[in-house]
Amino acid sequence: MAEVRVPQVTEDVDESLIVLWYVSEGDTVEKGDALVEIQTEKAVSVIEAEESGTVIEINVKRGESAKVGTVIAKIE
């Protein structure tokens, strides 16, 4: 199982806003597929799937914030 975590986008920011999920629980994804768009005060980034599988859990919903390192989704 792969855990999708909030990355450290910039050195001085420790939290990101979930702007848009491109997937839902139960969706099948391939390695490299866009999963979620996150935003900090300084940047917007897209997190891609690090492995292929099925999205089994989304822990942080659109519009919510999460700290760097937080598991926001799981792929099995």
mmCIF file of the N, C-alpha and C atoms, coordinates in Angstrom:
data_MODEL
# 
_entry.id   MODEL 
# 
loop_
_atom_site.group_PDB 
_atom_site.id 
_atom_site.type_symbol 
_atom_site.label_atom_id 
_atom_site.label_alt_id 
_atom_site.label_comp_id 
_atom_site.label_asym_id 
_atom_site.label_entity_id 
_atom_site.label_seq_id 
_atom_site.pdbx_PDB_ins_code 
_atom_site.Cartn_x 
_atom_site.Cartn_y 
_atom_site.Cartn_z 
_atom_site.occupancy 
_atom_site.B_iso_or_equiv 
_atom_site.pdbx_formal_charge 
_atom_site.auth_seq_id 
_atom_site.auth_comp_id 
_atom_site.auth_asym_id 
_atom_site.auth_atom_id 
_atom_site.pdbx_PDB_model_num 
ATOM 1   N N  . MET A 1 1  ? 0.833   -1.175 0.000   1.00 0.00 ? 1  MET A N  1 
ATOM 2   C CA . MET A 1 1  ? 0.000   0.000  0.000   1.00 0.00 ? 1  MET A CA 1 
ATOM 3   C C  . MET A 1 1  ? 0.884   1.246  0.000   1.00 0.00 ? 1  MET A C  1 
ATOM 4   N N  . ALA A 1 2  ? 0.480   2.242  -0.781  1.00 0.00 ? 2  ALA A N  1 
ATOM 5   C CA . ALA A 1 2  ? 1.216   3.505  -0.853  1.00 0.00 ? 2  ALA A CA 1 
ATOM 6   C C  . ALA A 1 2  ? 0.434   4.586  -0.121  1.00 0.00 ? 2  ALA A C  1 
ATOM 7   N N  . GLU A 1 3  ? 1.141   5.370  0.666   1.00 0.00 ? 3  GLU A N  1 
ATOM 8   C CA . GLU A 1 3  ? 0.538   6.503  1.346   1.00 0.00 ? 3  GLU A CA 1 
ATOM 9   C C  . GLU A 1 3  ? 0.892   7.778  0.586   1.00 0.00 ? 3  GLU A C  1 
ATOM 10  N N  . VAL A 1 4  ? -0.111  8.580  0.282   1.00 0.00 ? 4  VAL A N  1 
ATOM 11  C CA . VAL A 1 4  ? 0.096   9.858  -0.385  1.00 0.00 ? 4  VAL A CA 1 
ATOM 12  C C  . VAL A 1 4  ? 0.197   10.910 0.715   1.00 0.00 ? 4  VAL A C  1 
ATOM 13  N N  . ARG A 1 5  ? 1.342   11.569 0.792   1.00 0.00 ? 5  ARG A N  1 
ATOM 14  C CA . ARG A 1 5  ? 1.592   12.559 1.847   1.00 0.00 ? 5  ARG A CA 1 
ATOM 15  C C  . ARG A 1 5  ? 1.758   13.957 1.267   1.00 0.00 ? 5  ARG A C  1 
ATOM 16  N N  . VAL A 1 6  ? 1.476   14.951 2.097   1.00 0.00 ? 6  VAL A N  1 
ATOM 17  C CA . VAL A 1 6  ? 1.694   16.338 1.697   1.00 0.00 ? 6  VAL A CA 1 
ATOM 18  C C  . VAL A 1 6  ? 3.205   16.561 1.636   1.00 0.00 ? 6  VAL A C  1 
ATOM 19  N N  . PRO A 1 7  ? 3.710   16.991 0.469   1.00 0.00 ? 7  PRO A N  1 
ATOM 20  C CA . PRO A 1 7  ? 5.155   17.210 0.349   1.00 0.00 ? 7  PRO A CA 1 
ATOM 21  C C  . PRO A 1 7  ? 5.572   18.582 0.881   1.00 0.00 ? 7  PRO A C  1 
ATOM 22  N N  . GLN A 1 8  ? 6.862   18.729 1.127   1.00 0.00 ? 8  GLN A N  1 
ATOM 23  C CA . GLN A 1 8  ? 7.434   20.025 1.506   1.00 0.00 ? 8  GLN A CA 1 
ATOM 24  C C  . GLN A 1 8  ? 7.666   20.784 0.205   1.00 0.00 ? 8  GLN A C  1 
ATOM 25  N N  . VAL A 1 9  ? 6.761   21.697 -0.131  1.00 0.00 ? 9  VAL A N  1 
ATOM 26  C CA . VAL A 1 9  ? 6.838   22.432 -1.396  1.00 0.00 ? 9  VAL A CA 1 
ATOM 27  C C  . VAL A 1 9  ? 7.893   23.525 -1.334  1.00 0.00 ? 9  VAL A C  1 
ATOM 28  N N  . THR A 1 10 ? 7.888   24.284 -0.247  1.00 0.00 ? 10 THR A N  1 
ATOM 29  C CA . THR A 1 10 ? 8.901   25.311 -0.021  1.00 0.00 ? 10 THR A CA 1 
ATOM 30  C C  . THR A 1 10 ? 9.400   25.182 1.413   1.00 0.00 ? 10 THR A C  1 
ATOM 31  N N  . GLU A 1 11 ? 10.594  25.669 1.663   1.00 0.00 ? 11 GLU A N  1 
ATOM 32  C CA . GLU A 1 11 ? 11.214  25.507 2.976   1.00 0.00 ? 11 GLU A CA 1 
ATOM 33  C C  . GLU A 1 11 ? 10.452  26.169 4.109   1.00 0.00 ? 11 GLU A C  1 
ATOM 34  N N  . ASP A 1 12 ? 9.837   27.295 3.840   1.00 0.00 ? 12 ASP A N  1 
ATOM 35  C CA . ASP A 1 12 ? 9.224   28.068 4.920   1.00 0.00 ? 12 ASP A CA 1 
ATOM 36  C C  . ASP A 1 12 ? 7.725   27.828 5.111   1.00 0.00 ? 12 ASP A C  1 
ATOM 37  N N  . VAL A 1 13 ? 7.155   26.879 4.380   1.00 0.00 ? 13 VAL A N  1 
ATOM 38  C CA . VAL A 1 13 ? 5.726   26.594 4.498   1.00 0.00 ? 13 VAL A CA 1 
ATOM 39  C C  . VAL A 1 13 ? 5.540   25.166 4.993   1.00 0.00 ? 13 VAL A C  1 
ATOM 40  N N  . ASP A 1 14 ? 4.729   25.009 6.050   1.00 0.00 ? 14 ASP A N  1 
ATOM 41  C CA . ASP A 1 14 ? 4.550   23.667 6.611   1.00 0.00 ? 14 ASP A CA 1 
ATOM 42  C C  . ASP A 1 14 ? 3.117   23.147 6.491   1.00 0.00 ? 14 ASP A C  1 
ATOM 43  N N  . GLU A 1 15 ? 2.292   23.832 5.675   1.00 0.00 ? 15 GLU A N  1 
ATOM 44  C CA . GLU A 1 15 ? 0.909   23.423 5.515   1.00 0.00 ? 15 GLU A CA 1 
ATOM 45  C C  . GLU A 1 15 ? 0.439   23.743 4.098   1.00 0.00 ? 15 GLU A C  1 
ATOM 46  N N  . SER A 1 16 ? -0.429  22.896 3.546   1.00 0.00 ? 16 SER A N  1 
ATOM 47  C CA . SER A 1 16 ? -0.972  23.113 2.204   1.00 0.00 ? 16 SER A CA 1 
ATOM 48  C C  . SER A 1 16 ? -2.480  22.952 2.219   1.00 0.00 ? 16 SER A C  1 
ATOM 49  N N  . LEU A 1 17 ? -3.146  23.660 1.313   1.00 0.00 ? 17 LEU A N  1 
ATOM 50  C CA . LEU A 1 17 ? -4.589  23.583 1.138   1.00 0.00 ? 17 LEU A CA 1 
ATOM 51  C C  . LEU A 1 17 ? -4.898  22.601 0.013   1.00 0.00 ? 17 LEU A C  1 
ATOM 52  N N  . ILE A 1 18 ? -5.849  21.713 0.243   1.00 0.00 ? 18 ILE A N  1 
ATOM 53  C CA . ILE A 1 18 ? -6.291  20.809 -0.816  1.00 0.00 ? 18 ILE A CA 1 
ATOM 54  C C  . ILE A 1 18 ? -7.235  21.602 -1.712  1.00 0.00 ? 18 ILE A C  1 
ATOM 55  N N  . VAL A 1 19 ? -6.824  21.830 -2.961  1.00 0.00 ? 19 VAL A N  1 
ATOM 56  C CA . VAL A 1 19 ? -7.602  22.636 -3.886  1.00 0.00 ? 19 VAL A CA 1 
ATOM 57  C C  . VAL A 1 19 ? -8.574  21.762 -4.668  1.00 0.00 ? 19 VAL A C  1 
ATOM 58  N N  . LEU A 1 20 ? -8.104  20.621 -5.183  1.00 0.00 ? 20 LEU A N  1 
ATOM 59  C CA . LEU A 1 20 ? -8.938  19.790 -6.047  1.00 0.00 ? 20 LEU A CA 1 
ATOM 60  C C  . LEU A 1 20 ? -8.421  18.362 -6.072  1.00 0.00 ? 20 LEU A C  1 
ATOM 61  N N  . TRP A 1 21 ? -9.305  17.410 -5.833  1.00 0.00 ? 21 TRP A N  1 
ATOM 62  C CA . TRP A 1 21 ? -8.972  16.000 -6.019  1.00 0.00 ? 21 TRP A CA 1 
ATOM 63  C C  . TRP A 1 21 ? -9.330  15.630 -7.448  1.00 0.00 ? 21 TRP A C  1 
ATOM 64  N N  . TYR A 1 22 ? -8.407  15.003 -8.163  1.00 0.00 ? 22 TYR A N  1 
ATOM 65  C CA . TYR A 1 22 ? -8.661  14.518 -9.520  1.00 0.00 ? 22 TYR A CA 1 
ATOM 66  C C  . TYR A 1 22 ? -9.220  13.102 -9.487  1.00 0.00 ? 22 TYR A C  1 
ATOM 67  N N  . VAL A 1 23 ? -9.197  12.464 -8.320  1.00 0.00 ? 23 VAL A N  1 
ATOM 68  C CA . VAL A 1 23 ? -9.661  11.085 -8.164  1.00 0.00 ? 23 VAL A CA 1 
ATOM 69  C C  . VAL A 1 23 ? -10.636 11.003 -6.986  1.00 0.00 ? 23 VAL A C  1 
ATOM 70  N N  . SER A 1 24 ? -11.345 9.889  -6.937  1.00 0.00 ? 24 SER A N  1 
ATOM 71  C CA . SER A 1 24 ? -12.252 9.594  -5.828  1.00 0.00 ? 24 SER A CA 1 
ATOM 72  C C  . SER A 1 24 ? -11.892 8.237  -5.267  1.00 0.00 ? 24 SER A C  1 
ATOM 73  N N  . GLU A 1 25 ? -12.373 7.925  -4.076  1.00 0.00 ? 25 GLU A N  1 
ATOM 74  C CA . GLU A 1 25 ? -12.165 6.595  -3.518  1.00 0.00 ? 25 GLU A CA 1 
ATOM 75  C C  . GLU A 1 25 ? -12.754 5.563  -4.471  1.00 0.00 ? 25 GLU A C  1 
ATOM 76  N N  . GLY A 1 26 ? -12.001 4.499  -4.698  1.00 0.00 ? 26 GLY A N  1 
ATOM 77  C CA . GLY A 1 26 ? -12.434 3.442  -5.604  1.00 0.00 ? 26 GLY A CA 1 
ATOM 78  C C  . GLY A 1 26 ? -11.892 3.578  -7.015  1.00 0.00 ? 26 GLY A C  1 
ATOM 79  N N  . ASP A 1 27 ? -11.335 4.745  -7.360  1.00 0.00 ? 27 ASP A N  1 
ATOM 80  C CA . ASP A 1 27 ? -10.761 4.945  -8.692  1.00 0.00 ? 27 ASP A CA 1 
ATOM 81  C C  . ASP A 1 27 ? -9.451  4.177  -8.830  1.00 0.00 ? 27 ASP A C  1 
ATOM 82  N N  . THR A 1 28 ? -9.204  3.679  -10.026 1.00 0.00 ? 28 THR A N  1 
ATOM 83  C CA . THR A 1 28 ? -7.938  3.026  -10.352 1.00 0.00 ? 28 THR A CA 1 
ATOM 84  C C  . THR A 1 28 ? -7.016  4.080  -10.955 1.00 0.00 ? 28 THR A C  1 
ATOM 85  N N  . VAL A 1 29 ? -5.761  4.090  -10.513 1.00 0.00 ? 29 VAL A N  1 
ATOM 86  C CA . VAL A 1 29 ? -4.784  5.054  -11.018 1.00 0.00 ? 29 VAL A CA 1 
ATOM 87  C C  . VAL A 1 29 ? -3.531  4.327  -11.495 1.00 0.00 ? 29 VAL A C  1 
ATOM 88  N N  . GLU A 1 30 ? -2.824  4.969  -12.391 1.00 0.00 ? 30 GLU A N  1 
ATOM 89  C CA . GLU A 1 30 ? -1.537  4.478  -12.881 1.00 0.00 ? 30 GLU A CA 1 
ATOM 90  C C  . GLU A 1 30 ? -0.442  5.368  -12.313 1.00 0.00 ? 30 GLU A C  1 
ATOM 91  N N  . LYS A 1 31 ? 0.739   4.804  -12.171 1.00 0.00 ? 31 LYS A N  1 
ATOM 92  C CA . LYS A 1 31 ? 1.883   5.588  -11.695 1.00 0.00 ? 31 LYS A CA 1 
ATOM 93  C C  . LYS A 1 31 ? 2.027   6.827  -12.577 1.00 0.00 ? 31 LYS A C  1 
ATOM 94  N N  . GLY A 1 32 ? 2.148   7.990  -11.946 1.00 0.00 ? 32 GLY A N  1 
ATOM 95  C CA . GLY A 1 32 ? 2.298   9.250  -12.682 1.00 0.00 ? 32 GLY A CA 1 
ATOM 96  C C  . GLY A 1 32 ? 1.000   9.999  -12.912 1.00 0.00 ? 32 GLY A C  1 
ATOM 97  N N  . ASP A 1 33 ? -0.153  9.371  -12.630 1.00 0.00 ? 33 ASP A N  1 
ATOM 98  C CA . ASP A 1 33 ? -1.439  10.067 -12.774 1.00 0.00 ? 33 ASP A CA 1 
ATOM 99  C C  . ASP A 1 33 ? -1.549  11.180 -11.740 1.00 0.00 ? 33 ASP A C  1 
ATOM 100 N N  . ALA A 1 34 ? -2.167  12.288 -12.124 1.00 0.00 ? 34 ALA A N  1 
ATOM 101 C CA . ALA A 1 34 ? -2.419  13.383 -11.192 1.00 0.00 ? 34 ALA A CA 1 
ATOM 102 C C  . ALA A 1 34 ? -3.473  12.944 -10.184 1.00 0.00 ? 34 ALA A C  1 
ATOM 103 N N  . LEU A 1 35 ? -3.192  13.138 -8.899  1.00 0.00 ? 35 LEU A N  1 
ATOM 104 C CA . LEU A 1 35 ? -4.129  12.758 -7.841  1.00 0.00 ? 35 LEU A CA 1 
ATOM 105 C C  . LEU A 1 35 ? -4.833  13.967 -7.242  1.00 0.00 ? 35 LEU A C  1 
ATOM 106 N N  . VAL A 1 36 ? -4.031  14.976 -6.876  1.00 0.00 ? 36 VAL A N  1 
ATOM 107 C CA . VAL A 1 36 ? -4.584  16.104 -6.140  1.00 0.00 ? 36 VAL A CA 1 
ATOM 108 C C  . VAL A 1 36 ? -3.765  17.365 -6.402  1.00 0.00 ? 36 VAL A C  1 
ATOM 109 N N  . GLU A 1 37 ? -4.445  18.493 -6.376  1.00 0.00 ? 37 GLU A N  1 
ATOM 110 C CA . GLU A 1 37 ? -3.786  19.790 -6.503  1.00 0.00 ? 37 GLU A CA 1 
ATOM 111 C C  . GLU A 1 37 ? -3.767  20.430 -5.118  1.00 0.00 ? 37 GLU A C  1 
ATOM 112 N N  . ILE A 1 38 ? -2.582  20.877 -4.709  1.00 0.00 ? 38 ILE A N  1 
ATOM 113 C CA . ILE A 1 38 ? -2.435  21.529 -3.407  1.00 0.00 ? 38 ILE A CA 1 
ATOM 114 C C  . ILE A 1 38 ? -1.894  22.940 -3.604  1.00 0.00 ? 38 ILE A C  1 
ATOM 115 N N  . GLN A 1 39 ? -2.158  23.796 -2.620  1.00 0.00 ? 39 GLN A N  1 
ATOM 116 C CA . GLN A 1 39 ? -1.731  25.188 -2.721  1.00 0.00 ? 39 GLN A CA 1 
ATOM 117 C C  . GLN A 1 39 ? -1.149  25.655 -1.398  1.00 0.00 ? 39 GLN A C  1 
ATOM 118 N N  . THR A 1 40 ? -0.030  26.370 -1.489  1.00 0.00 ? 40 THR A N  1 
ATOM 119 C CA . THR A 1 40 ? 0.533   27.067 -0.338  1.00 0.00 ? 40 THR A CA 1 
ATOM 120 C C  . THR A 1 40 ? 0.408   28.559 -0.626  1.00 0.00 ? 40 THR A C  1 
ATOM 121 N N  . GLU A 1 41 ? 0.935   29.385 0.271   1.00 0.00 ? 41 GLU A N  1 
ATOM 122 C CA . GLU A 1 41 ? 0.908   30.827 0.038   1.00 0.00 ? 41 GLU A CA 1 
ATOM 123 C C  . GLU A 1 41 ? 1.701   31.215 -1.207  1.00 0.00 ? 41 GLU A C  1 
ATOM 124 N N  . LYS A 1 42 ? 2.668   30.364 -1.577  1.00 0.00 ? 42 LYS A N  1 
ATOM 125 C CA . LYS A 1 42 ? 3.588   30.735 -2.653  1.00 0.00 ? 42 LYS A CA 1 
ATOM 126 C C  . LYS A 1 42 ? 3.497   29.873 -3.914  1.00 0.00 ? 42 LYS A C  1 
ATOM 127 N N  . ALA A 1 43 ? 2.834   28.720 -3.847  1.00 0.00 ? 43 ALA A N  1 
ATOM 128 C CA . ALA A 1 43 ? 2.867   27.828 -4.997  1.00 0.00 ? 43 ALA A CA 1 
ATOM 129 C C  . ALA A 1 43 ? 1.643   26.917 -5.056  1.00 0.00 ? 43 ALA A C  1 
ATOM 130 N N  . VAL A 1 44 ? 1.345   26.488 -6.291  1.00 0.00 ? 44 VAL A N  1 
ATOM 131 C CA . VAL A 1 44 ? 0.324   25.460 -6.528  1.00 0.00 ? 44 VAL A CA 1 
ATOM 132 C C  . VAL A 1 44 ? 1.055   24.272 -7.114  1.00 0.00 ? 44 VAL A C  1 
ATOM 133 N N  . SER A 1 45 ? 0.790   23.076 -6.581  1.00 0.00 ? 45 SER A N  1 
ATOM 134 C CA . SER A 1 45 ? 1.476   21.866 -7.041  1.00 0.00 ? 45 SER A CA 1 
ATOM 135 C C  . SER A 1 45 ? 0.465   20.751 -7.246  1.00 0.00 ? 45 SER A C  1 
ATOM 136 N N  . VAL A 1 46 ? 0.836   19.819 -8.104  1.00 0.00 ? 46 VAL A N  1 
ATOM 137 C CA . VAL A 1 46 ? 0.030   18.623 -8.322  1.00 0.00 ? 46 VAL A CA 1 
ATOM 138 C C  . VAL A 1 46 ? 0.817   17.425 -7.804  1.00 0.00 ? 46 VAL A C  1 
ATOM 139 N N  . ILE A 1 47 ? 0.179   16.619 -6.969  1.00 0.00 ? 47 ILE A N  1 
ATOM 140 C CA . ILE A 1 47 ? 0.797   15.397 -6.468  1.00 0.00 ? 47 ILE A CA 1 
ATOM 141 C C  . ILE A 1 47 ? 0.376   14.261 -7.389  1.00 0.00 ? 47 ILE A C  1 
ATOM 142 N N  . GLU A 1 48 ? 1.357   13.490 -7.855  1.00 0.00 ? 48 GLU A N  1 
ATOM 143 C CA . GLU A 1 48 ? 1.104   12.365 -8.746  1.00 0.00 ? 48 GLU A CA 1 
ATOM 144 C C  . GLU A 1 48 ? 1.209   11.052 -7.996  1.00 0.00 ? 48 GLU A C  1 
ATOM 145 N N  . ALA A 1 49 ? 0.558   10.029 -8.535  1.00 0.00 ? 49 ALA A N  1 
ATOM 146 C CA . ALA A 1 49 ? 0.620   8.691  -7.948  1.00 0.00 ? 49 ALA A CA 1 
ATOM 147 C C  . ALA A 1 49 ? 2.034   8.142  -8.094  1.00 0.00 ? 49 ALA A C  1 
ATOM 148 N N  . GLU A 1 50 ? 2.571   7.612  -7.001  1.00 0.00 ? 50 GLU A N  1 
ATOM 149 C CA . GLU A 1 50 ? 3.908   7.028  -7.032  1.00 0.00 ? 50 GLU A CA 1 
ATOM 150 C C  . GLU A 1 50 ? 3.874   5.556  -7.440  1.00 0.00 ? 50 GLU A C  1 
ATOM 151 N N  . GLU A 1 51 ? 2.667   4.969  -7.434  1.00 0.00 ? 51 GLU A N  1 
ATOM 152 C CA . GLU A 1 51 ? 2.506   3.601  -7.915  1.00 0.00 ? 51 GLU A CA 1 
ATOM 153 C C  . GLU A 1 51 ? 1.084   3.420  -8.414  1.00 0.00 ? 51 GLU A C  1 
ATOM 154 N N  . SER A 1 52 ? 0.874   2.379  -9.202  1.00 0.00 ? 52 SER A N  1 
ATOM 155 C CA . SER A 1 52 ? -0.449  2.071  -9.730  1.00 0.00 ? 52 SER A CA 1 
ATOM 156 C C  . SER A 1 52 ? -1.267  1.335  -8.683  1.00 0.00 ? 52 SER A C  1 
ATOM 157 N N  . GLY A 1 53 ? -2.588  1.462  -8.758  1.00 0.00 ? 53 GLY A N  1 
ATOM 158 C CA . GLY A 1 53 ? -3.463  0.760  -7.834  1.00 0.00 ? 53 GLY A CA 1 
ATOM 159 C C  . GLY A 1 53 ? -4.822  1.414  -7.752  1.00 0.00 ? 53 GLY A C  1 
ATOM 160 N N  . THR A 1 54 ? -5.507  1.143  -6.650  1.00 0.00 ? 54 THR A N  1 
ATOM 161 C CA . THR A 1 54 ? -6.839  1.682  -6.413  1.00 0.00 ? 54 THR A CA 1 
ATOM 162 C C  . THR A 1 54 ? -6.790  2.614  -5.213  1.00 0.00 ? 54 THR A C  1 
ATOM 163 N N  . VAL A 1 55 ? -7.406  3.779  -5.362  1.00 0.00 ? 55 VAL A N  1 
ATOM 164 C CA . VAL A 1 55 ? -7.493  4.731  -4.261  1.00 0.00 ? 55 VAL A CA 1 
ATOM 165 C C  . VAL A 1 55 ? -8.488  4.155  -3.254  1.00 0.00 ? 55 VAL A C  1 
ATOM 166 N N  . ILE A 1 56 ? -7.998  3.784  -2.066  1.00 0.00 ? 56 ILE A N  1 
ATOM 167 C CA . ILE A 1 56 ? -8.875  3.152  -1.088  1.00 0.00 ? 56 ILE A CA 1 
ATOM 168 C C  . ILE A 1 56 ? -9.327  4.112  0.012   1.00 0.00 ? 56 ILE A C  1 
ATOM 169 N N  . GLU A 1 57 ? -8.636  5.245  0.118   1.00 0.00 ? 57 GLU A N  1 
ATOM 170 C CA . GLU A 1 57 ? -8.979  6.170  1.202   1.00 0.00 ? 57 GLU A CA 1 
ATOM 171 C C  . GLU A 1 57 ? -8.513  7.575  0.860   1.00 0.00 ? 57 GLU A C  1 
ATOM 172 N N  . ILE A 1 58 ? -9.389  8.562  1.065   1.00 0.00 ? 58 ILE A N  1 
ATOM 173 C CA . ILE A 1 58 ? -9.017  9.975  0.974   1.00 0.00 ? 58 ILE A CA 1 
ATOM 174 C C  . ILE A 1 58 ? -9.294  10.568 2.350   1.00 0.00 ? 58 ILE A C  1 
ATOM 175 N N  . ASN A 1 59 ? -8.253  11.045 3.011   1.00 0.00 ? 59 ASN A N  1 
ATOM 176 C CA . ASN A 1 59 ? -8.352  11.494 4.398   1.00 0.00 ? 59 ASN A CA 1 
ATOM 177 C C  . ASN A 1 59 ? -8.584  12.985 4.583   1.00 0.00 ? 59 ASN A C  1 
ATOM 178 N N  . VAL A 1 60 ? -8.239  13.785 3.579   1.00 0.00 ? 60 VAL A N  1 
ATOM 179 C CA . VAL A 1 60 ? -8.379  15.241 3.681   1.00 0.00 ? 60 VAL A CA 1 
ATOM 180 C C  . VAL A 1 60 ? -9.206  15.706 2.493   1.00 0.00 ? 60 VAL A C  1 
ATOM 181 N N  . LYS A 1 61 ? -10.301 16.360 2.768   1.00 0.00 ? 61 LYS A N  1 
ATOM 182 C CA . LYS A 1 61 ? -11.223 16.766 1.721   1.00 0.00 ? 61 LYS A CA 1 
ATOM 183 C C  . LYS A 1 61 ? -10.829 18.101 1.084   1.00 0.00 ? 61 LYS A C  1 
ATOM 184 N N  . ARG A 1 62 ? -11.402 18.358 -0.070  1.00 0.00 ? 62 ARG A N  1 
ATOM 185 C CA . ARG A 1 62 ? -11.209 19.620 -0.775  1.00 0.00 ? 62 ARG A CA 1 
ATOM 186 C C  . ARG A 1 62 ? -11.566 20.778 0.154   1.00 0.00 ? 62 ARG A C  1 
ATOM 187 N N  . GLY A 1 63 ? -10.695 21.791 0.169   1.00 0.00 ? 63 GLY A N  1 
ATOM 188 C CA . GLY A 1 63 ? -10.939 22.970 1.000   1.00 0.00 ? 63 GLY A CA 1 
ATOM 189 C C  . GLY A 1 63 ? -10.322 22.881 2.386   1.00 0.00 ? 63 GLY A C  1 
ATOM 190 N N  . GLU A 1 64 ? -9.822  21.700 2.751   1.00 0.00 ? 64 GLU A N  1 
ATOM 191 C CA . GLU A 1 64 ? -9.184  21.526 4.053   1.00 0.00 ? 64 GLU A CA 1 
ATOM 192 C C  . GLU A 1 64 ? -7.670  21.674 3.917   1.00 0.00 ? 64 GLU A C  1 
ATOM 193 N N  . SER A 1 65 ? -7.011  21.995 5.006   1.00 0.00 ? 65 SER A N  1 
ATOM 194 C CA . SER A 1 65 ? -5.556  22.121 5.023   1.00 0.00 ? 65 SER A CA 1 
ATOM 195 C C  . SER A 1 65 ? -4.943  20.918 5.730   1.00 0.00 ? 65 SER A C  1 
ATOM 196 N N  . ALA A 1 66 ? -3.692  20.632 5.364   1.00 0.00 ? 66 ALA A N  1 
ATOM 197 C CA . ALA A 1 66 ? -2.961  19.538 6.004   1.00 0.00 ? 66 ALA A CA 1 
ATOM 198 C C  . ALA A 1 66 ? -1.497  19.933 6.123   1.00 0.00 ? 66 ALA A C  1 
ATOM 199 N N  . LYS A 1 67 ? -0.887  19.507 7.206   1.00 0.00 ? 67 LYS A N  1 
ATOM 200 C CA . LYS A 1 67 ? 0.533   19.785 7.440   1.00 0.00 ? 67 LYS A CA 1 
ATOM 201 C C  . LYS A 1 67 ? 1.412   18.874 6.584   1.00 0.00 ? 67 LYS A C  1 
ATOM 202 N N  . VAL A 1 68 ? 2.625   19.319 6.303   1.00 0.00 ? 68 VAL A N  1 
ATOM 203 C CA . VAL A 1 68 ? 3.601   18.535 5.548   1.00 0.00 ? 68 VAL A CA 1 
ATOM 204 C C  . VAL A 1 68 ? 3.780   17.178 6.246   1.00 0.00 ? 68 VAL A C  1 
ATOM 205 N N  . GLY A 1 69 ? 3.755   16.120 5.440   1.00 0.00 ? 69 GLY A N  1 
ATOM 206 C CA . GLY A 1 69 ? 3.926   14.778 5.959   1.00 0.00 ? 69 GLY A CA 1 
ATOM 207 C C  . GLY A 1 69 ? 2.629   14.058 6.292   1.00 0.00 ? 69 GLY A C  1 
ATOM 208 N N  . THR A 1 70 ? 1.521   14.791 6.336   1.00 0.00 ? 70 THR A N  1 
ATOM 209 C CA . THR A 1 70 ? 0.231   14.174 6.625   1.00 0.00 ? 70 THR A CA 1 
ATOM 210 C C  . THR A 1 70 ? -0.184  13.228 5.501   1.00 0.00 ? 70 THR A C  1 
ATOM 211 N N  . VAL A 1 71 ? -0.675  12.053 5.870   1.00 0.00 ? 71 VAL A N  1 
ATOM 212 C CA . VAL A 1 71 ? -1.193  11.104 4.873   1.00 0.00 ? 71 VAL A CA 1 
ATOM 213 C C  . VAL A 1 71 ? -2.568  11.614 4.444   1.00 0.00 ? 71 VAL A C  1 
ATOM 214 N N  . ILE A 1 72 ? -2.683  11.983 3.158   1.00 0.00 ? 72 ILE A N  1 
ATOM 215 C CA . ILE A 1 72 ? -3.953  12.517 2.670   1.00 0.00 ? 72 ILE A CA 1 
ATOM 216 C C  . ILE A 1 72 ? -4.745  11.491 1.873   1.00 0.00 ? 72 ILE A C  1 
ATOM 217 N N  . ALA A 1 73 ? -4.085  10.407 1.450   1.00 0.00 ? 73 ALA A N  1 
ATOM 218 C CA . ALA A 1 73 ? -4.775  9.345  0.719   1.00 0.00 ? 73 ALA A CA 1 
ATOM 219 C C  . ALA A 1 73 ? -3.946  8.068  0.770   1.00 0.00 ? 73 ALA A C  1 
ATOM 220 N N  . LYS A 1 74 ? -4.607  6.950  0.445   1.00 0.00 ? 74 LYS A N  1 
ATOM 221 C CA . LYS A 1 74 ? -3.902  5.662  0.368   1.00 0.00 ? 74 LYS A CA 1 
ATOM 222 C C  . LYS A 1 74 ? -4.297  4.966  -0.923  1.00 0.00 ? 74 LYS A C  1 
ATOM 223 N N  . ILE A 1 75 ? -3.277  4.337  -1.529  1.00 0.00 ? 75 ILE A N  1 
ATOM 224 C CA . ILE A 1 75 ? -3.468  3.570  -2.766  1.00 0.00 ? 75 ILE A CA 1 
ATOM 225 C C  . ILE A 1 75 ? -3.045  2.144  -2.493  1.00 0.00 ? 75 ILE A C  1 
ATOM 226 N N  . GLU A 1 76 ? -3.900  1.199  -2.887  1.00 0.00 ? 76 GLU A N  1 
ATOM 227 C CA . GLU A 1 76 ? -3.585  -0.212 -2.671  1.00 0.00 ? 76 GLU A CA 1 
ATOM 228 C C  . GLU A 1 76 ? -3.472  -0.921 -3.993  1.00 0.00 ? 76 GLU A C  1 
# 
